[in-house]
Amino acid sequence: MSDKMSGIDATSGFQLKNHLIGCLEAALFMPVCAKRFNSSSKAMKKSFLIPFMILPITLITVLSAHPHADITGGTQTLLMVIYSMRLFIYLGVFFGIVYFMAKNMNRLEQFNQFVTANNWLTLPAAILTLPLLIAFINGYYSWADIYPLMICITLYSYAYTGFMVTHILRIPWELACFIMVIGMAVHQTSLDVLKWAAVQTVYLIS
């Protein structure tokens, strides 16, 4: 029994190491990154822990950077709900679109690996963002100071994620760029829709 458990722990540790190395290689635009991410359905499901673990960083950023520093507790809660729901909607819609495209391109065998890699690749951007956020919260820089760098990190994350898509799904880079554009559109549109729905709900209640 203990030998079996040791085997499971060793396998999990190996996958964790491989995925972390894959993140670094993707961030450095190294094609070998495509071989690092596990393609099993179990690894895919576990990979969703990464974006949800990073969600608090997003919520802290949103609340800290809000133009009205004296927002009430109710408004803070509403913003947290909106941005939390946005993550669920974004991942569901984006992966649904990519699944449809992969199915029509006969790339379904690589879909699980794509989802795993996409989720793990939220990690490098979060690591780069964290020092800026800490400096902002501690008053070393204003939001206007760090905002251009945050935009650059976001664009950089889309670039290395698109690079990963090219090599995992084995598609032309033009199509990978199109998938990333779809991702950006879904990401922003989902937020706009949720904000509109929240405003309409508050209006109806009042």
Buried (B, 14 or more C-beta within 10 A) or exposed (E): EEEEEEEEEEEEEEBEEBBBBBBEBBBEEBEEBBEBBBBEEEBBEBBBEBBBEBBEBBBBBBBEBBEEEEEEEEEBEBBBEBBBBBBEBBBEBBBEBBBEBBEEEEBEEBBBBBBBBBBBBBBBBBBBBBEBBEEBEEEEBEEEEBBEBBEEBBEBBBBBBBBBBBBBBEBEEEBBBBBBEBBEEBBEBBBEEBBEEBEEEEEEEE
